């Protein structure tokens, strides 16, 4: 549970200029312990895109149960390797020519970083950009983990994200075989990201049924895919899961490691899962700059809408004082965000409202630093990626 109330967090950071990002340190590390507990002995990679604060990533890696990071950019991966991170799985294929050339030229980086591919087309691109006679690069095969519901051999519904064209054991075997006979690449891993389980709150009986059905299908297919790939590669890792699916995905004996990041901060999109209770650790505070009506207060800035389908649940949520809500016709704004409710009547110009972001690391792209508040209320400013002058897209 949080070591401080929302009011305490605001009091601890009151001297800092707003907008200000805030991390409740005791809750952050309690959340880390809970991720490890839920993983039940399976190592957990830290998803860097869901943190974007290097010092927090490093401290998480120093804790029992965490091993390695899952990065989102090759430039980011090279930067983390420079700072001593020795096990980096890049979650997405890259087309960054400069970073690929830097990787090929750096022995330490090549040993630390595993690239993601989902077709031989990615290998062809790397060869063109780097040159065909490059040293061996570590690669991981991304396998489609979505649920497809079909009839008469046709796909009626696709539930999950659209990532890899590789889905079946036969398709995975073909890619693995092509890598085996090709110089310049070592296939060391396979990844399955079950977005329709890990990223889907338990909002209804229908959703729970879909998640249960998808997990059962993945347990059957994943082991067959892994066996097919092992015919042509000595796999070091089989990565799967996310914050929302650690228990079910980690129970699959084919999986050697899990990934989680959002669960450290616990943004609002993770408030409605049956398997665990969300304990928010990340917030941001905005100043009241106007009072346009008795029950409306206007906040400076706040337009920090999360990525994904444009829906209300992608917008930040006011959480303190209690009883505030956004105005549907305005939402959150680039320069100002109005909030309404009885609590707005007591707010004065210069007061602060505490908000939660819908997603985790995206919040940190808005701030050069975040205020880490410890159990005693002391504050340490930690630079974000942005604060270290790093923008990885």
C-alpha positions in Angstrom: 0.0 0.0 0.0 1.1 3.6 -0.6 3.3 5.0 2.2 1.8 8.4 1.7 -1.6 9.8 0.8 -2.1 11.8 -2.4 -2.2 14.9 -0.2 1.2 13.9 1.3 2.7 13.5 -2.2 1.5 16.9 -3.1 2.9 18.4 0.1 6.2 16.7 -0.5 6.5 18.2 -4.0 4.9 21.6 -3.3 8.1 23.5 -3.9 8.7 22.0 -7.3 7.2 23.8 -10.3 4.2 22.2 -12.0 3.6 20.2 -14.1 5.6 17.8 -12.1 5.9 14.0 -12.4 5.8 12.1 -9.0 6.8 8.6 -8.1 5.8 7.1 -4.7 8.9 5.1 -4.0 7.6 2.6 -1.4 4.7 1.7 -3.7 7.1 1.4 -6.7 9.2 -1.2 -5.0 6.2 -3.0 -3.4 4.9 -3.3 -7.0 8.2 -4.7 -8.1 8.0 -7.4 -5.4 4.5 -8.2 -6.4 5.5 -8.7 -10.0 8.2 -11.2 -8.9 5.7 -13.0 -6.7 3.2 -13.3 -9.5 5.9 -14.6 -11.9 6.4 -17.5 -9.4 10.1 -18.1 -10.1 10.2 -17.2 -13.8 12.7 -14.3 -14.4 11.1 -11.0 -15.3 12.5 -8.6 -17.9 12.0 -4.9 -17.3 10.1 -3.3 -20.2 11.9 0.0 -20.6 9.2 1.7 -22.5 7.0 1.5 -19.5 9.6 3.2 -17.2 11.9 5.5 -19.2 13.8 6.5 -16.1 17.3 4.9 -16.3 18.0 4.9 -12.6 14.7 3.1 -11.8 15.5 0.6 -14.5 18.9 0.0 -13.0 17.5 -0.4 -9.5 14.8 -2.8 -10.7 17.5 -5.0 -12.3 19.4 -5.1 -9.0 16.4 -6.7 -7.3 15.9 -10.5 -7.1 13.6 -11.9 -9.7 14.4 -9.4 -12.5 16.8 -10.2 -15.3 17.6 -8.1 -18.3 15.5 -5.5 -20.1 13.2 -5.4 -23.0 14.0 -2.2 -24.9 11.9 -0.5 -27.6 14.5 1.2 -29.8 17.9 0.1 -31.0 19.4 3.5 -30.3 18.0 3.1 -26.8 19.5 -0.4 -26.6 23.0 0.9 -27.5 22.7 3.7 -24.9 21.7 1.2 -22.2 24.6 -1.1 -23.2 27.0 1.9 -22.8 25.7 2.3 -19.3 26.3 -1.3 -18.3 23.1 -3.2 -19.1 24.3 -6.5 -20.4 21.1 -8.3 -21.4 18.9 -6.3 -23.8 16.1 -7.8 -25.9 14.8 -5.3 -28.5 11.1 -5.8 -28.6 10.5 -4.5 -32.2 12.3 -4.8 -35.6 14.5 -1.9 -36.4 15.3 0.0 -39.6 17.8 2.4 -38.0 20.8 2.2 -40.3 23.1 4.2 -38.1 22.4 2.2 -35.0 22.7 -1.1 -36.9 26.1 -0.1 -38.1 27.1 0.9 -34.6 25.9 -2.4 -33.3 27.8 -4.4 -35.9 31.0 -2.5 -35.0 30.8 -2.9 -31.2 31.7 -6.3 -29.7 30.2 -5.5 -26.3 27.0 -4.2 -27.8 26.6 -7.3 -30.0 27.0 -9.6 -27.0 24.4 -7.6 -25.0 21.7 -6.8 -27.6 19.3 -9.2 -29.3 17.5 -7.8 -32.3 13.8 -8.7 -33.1 12.9 -10.0 -36.5 9.7 -11.7 -37.9 10.8 -12.5 -41.4 13.9 -13.0 -43.6 13.0 -9.6 -45.1 14.4 -8.0 -41.9 17.6 -10.0 -42.3 17.8 -8.8 -45.9 17.4 -5.2 -44.8 20.1 -5.5 -42.1 22.5 -7.0 -44.7 21.9 -4.1 -47.1 22.3 -1.4 -44.4 25.3 -3.0 -42.6 27.0 -4.9 -45.4 26.7 -8.6 -46.0 30.0 -9.6 -44.2 29.1 -8.3 -40.8 29.8 -10.2 -37.5 27.1 -12.5 -36.2 24.1 -10.5 -34.7 21.8 -12.1 -32.1 18.2 -12.2 -33.3 14.9 -13.3 -31.7 11.9 -14.4 -33.7 8.6 -12.6 -32.9 5.7 -15.0 -33.3 2.0 -13.8 -33.5 0.3 -14.6 -30.2 -3.1 -13.2 -31.1 -6.3 -15.2 -30.9 -8.0 -16.0 -34.2 -11.6 -17.2 -34.1 -12.6 -18.8 -37.4 -15.2 -20.9 -39.2 -14.8 -23.1 -42.2 -11.1 -22.3 -42.3 -11.7 -18.5 -42.4 -10.7 -16.0 -39.8 -13.8 -14.4 -38.4 -12.2 -12.4 -35.6 -8.6 -11.4 -34.8 -8.2 -10.6 -31.1 -4.9 -9.0 -30.2 -2.3 -6.8 -31.8 -1.1 -7.2 -35.4 2.6 -7.8 -35.2 4.3 -10.8 -36.8 3.3 -12.7 -39.9 4.8 -15.9 -38.3 2.1 -17.8 -36.5 2.3 -21.6 -37.1 5.1 -24.1 -36.3 5.6 -24.6 -40.0 6.1 -20.8 -40.6 8.5 -20.5 -37.6 10.5 -23.6 -38.7 10.9 -22.1 -42.2 12.3 -18.8 -40.8 14.6 -20.7 -38.3 15.9 -22.9 -41.1 16.7 -19.9 -43.3 18.7 -18.3 -40.4 20.5 -21.5 -39.7 22.1 -21.6 -43.2 22.7 -17.9 -43.4 25.9 -16.2 -42.1 25.8 -13.1 -39.9 22.9 -14.1 -37.7 22.4 -16.3 -34.6 18.8 -17.2 -33.7 18.8 -17.2 -29.9 15.2 -16.5 -28.9 11.5 -16.6 -29.6 8.9 -14.1 -28.4 5.2 -14.3 -28.0 3.4 -11.1 -26.8 -0.2 -12.0 -25.7 -1.6 -8.4 -25.8 -5.2 -9.7 -25.7 -4.4 -11.3 -22.3 -1.7 -9.0 -20.8 -3.2 -5.7 -21.9 -6.9 -6.4 -21.6 -8.6 -5.6 -18.3 -11.2 -8.1 -17.0 -14.1 -5.8 -17.8 -16.8 -8.4 -18.5 -17.6 -12.1 -18.5 -17.1 -12.1 -22.3 -13.6 -10.6 -21.9 -12.7 -13.2 -19.3 -13.9 -16.0 -21.6 -11.8 -14.6 -24.5 -8.7 -14.4 -22.3 -9.2 -18.0 -21.0 -9.7 -19.3 -24.5 -6.7 -17.4 -25.8 -4.4 -18.6 -23.1 -5.4 -22.3 -23.7 -4.8 -21.9 -27.4 -1.4 -20.3 -26.8 -0.3 -23.0 -24.4 -0.9 -25.6 -27.1 0.6 -23.6 -30.0 3.6 -22.1 -28.2 5.2 -25.4 -27.3 4.8 -26.6 -30.9 6.3 -23.5 -32.3 9.2 -23.6 -29.9 9.9 -27.3 -30.7 9.9 -26.4 -34.4 12.4 -23.6 -34.0 14.6 -25.7 -31.8 15.1 -28.1 -34.7 17.3 -25.3 -36.2 18.5 -23.2 -33.3 19.9 -23.4 -29.8 17.4 -21.2 -28.1 18.5 -19.2 -25.0 15.1 -17.6 -24.3 11.4 -18.0 -24.9 9.9 -14.7 -23.9 6.2 -14.1 -23.3 3.6 -12.2 -21.2 3.2 -8.8 -19.7 2.1 -7.1 -16.5 -1.5 -8.3 -17.0 -0.7 -12.0 -17.7 2.2 -13.0 -15.5 0.4 -15.8 -13.7 -1.1 -17.6 -16.7 1.8 -17.1 -19.1 4.4 -18.0 -16.6 2.7 -21.3 -15.9 3.6 -22.5 -19.5 6.7 -24.7 -19.2 7.7 -23.6 -22.7 8.3 -20.0 -21.4 11.7 -19.3 -19.9 11.1 -15.6 -19.1 8.4 -13.0 -18.7 8.3 -9.2 -19.3 6.7 -6.5 -17.2 7.1 -2.8 -16.8 3.7 -1.1 -16.4 3.1 -2.9 -13.2 5.9 -0.9 -11.6 4.0 2.3 -12.0 0.4 0.9 -12.2 -1.3 3.3 -14.5 -5.1 3.5 -14.8 -5.3 0.9 -17.6 -4.3 -1.7 -15.1 -7.0 -0.9 -12.5 -9.5 -3.6 -13.5 -7.7 -7.0 -13.5 -8.9 -10.0 -11.5 -5.5 -11.5 -10.8 -4.0 -8.6 -9.0 -4.8 -5.4 -7.3 -3.4 -2.2 -8.7 -1.4 0.1 -6.4 -0.6 3.4 -8.2 3.0 4.6 -7.9 3.1 7.2 -10.6 1.3 10.5 -10.8 1.6 14.0 -12.1 0.4 17.3 -10.6 -1.0 20.3 -12.3 -1.7 23.8 -11.0 -5.1 25.4 -11.0 -4.8 28.5 -13.3 -8.5 29.5 -13.7 -11.9 29.3 -12.0 -14.4 29.7 -14.9 -17.4 28.5 -12.9 -18.3 27.6 -9.4 -17.8 23.9 -9.9 -15.1 24.0 -12.6 -11.3 24.6 -12.1 -9.0 24.9 -15.1 -5.6 23.3 -14.8 -2.5 24.4 -16.7 -1.3 21.8 -19.3 -2.3 18.1 -18.9 -2.9 17.0 -22.5 -1.1 13.7 -21.9 -3.3 11.3 -23.8 -2.0 7.8 -24.0 -1.3 5.9 -27.3 -3.8 3.4 -28.6 -7.3 3.7 -29.9 -8.7 7.1 -29.2 -11.1 6.4 -26.2 -11.9 8.1 -22.9 -9.8 5.5 -21.1 -6.6 6.9 -22.8 -6.9 10.2 -21.0 -5.4 11.0 -17.6 -7.6 10.8 -14.6 -7.9 13.4 -11.8 -7.5 11.5 -8.5 -7.0 14.2 -5.8 -9.0 16.0 -4.5 -11.5 13.2 -4.8 -14.7 13.9 -6.8 -13.2 15.6 -9.8 -13.7 14.5 -13.4 -12.9 15.7 -16.9 -15.3 17.6 -19.0 -16.4 15.3 -21.9 -16.5 18.1 -24.5 -13.0 19.2 -23.7 -11.0 16.3 -22.3 -7.4 17.1 -21.6 -5.8 20.0 -23.3 -2.4 21.0 -24.8 -2.3 24.1 -22.5 -5.2 23.8 -20.2 -7.5 21.1 -18.8 -10.7 21.8 -17.0 -12.0 19.6 -14.3 -15.5 19.6 -12.7 -17.2 18.4 -9.6 -18.0 19.5 -6.0 -14.3 19.3 -5.1 -13.6 22.0 -7.7 -15.6 24.5 -5.5 -12.9 24.4 -2.9 -9.9 24.8 -5.3 -8.2 28.1 -5.5 -5.9 29.5 -8.2 -2.5 28.1 -7.4 -3.8 24.9 -5.8 -2.7 21.5 -7.2 -4.6 18.6 -8.6 -3.0 15.1 -8.7 -3.5 13.1 -11.9 -2.8 9.6 -13.0 -1.7 8.7 -16.6 -3.5 5.9 -18.5 -0.2 4.2 -19.4 3.1 4.0 -17.7 6.3 5.2 -19.3 4.6 7.6 -21.7 4.1 10.0 -18.8 7.9 10.4 -18.5 8.1 11.8 -22.0 6.5 14.9 -20.6 9.0 15.6 -17.9 12.8 16.1 -17.7 12.7 14.6 -14.2 10.4 12.8 -11.9 10.2 13.5 -8.1 10.8 10.2 -6.2 9.1 10.6 -2.8 10.4 8.2 -0.1 8.6 7.0 3.0 9.8 10.0 5.0 8.5 12.5 2.4 12.0 13.3 1.2 12.3 14.0 -2.6 14.9 13.0 -5.1 14.8 14.3 -8.6 15.5 11.5 -11.2 16.2 12.4 -14.8 13.9 10.7 -17.3 15.1 9.7 -20.8 14.0 13.1 -21.9 16.0 14.7 -19.1 19.1 12.9 -20.3 18.5 14.4 -23.7 17.4 11.1 -25.2 14.4 10.8 -27.5 14.0 7.3 -28.9 10.7 7.9 -30.8 
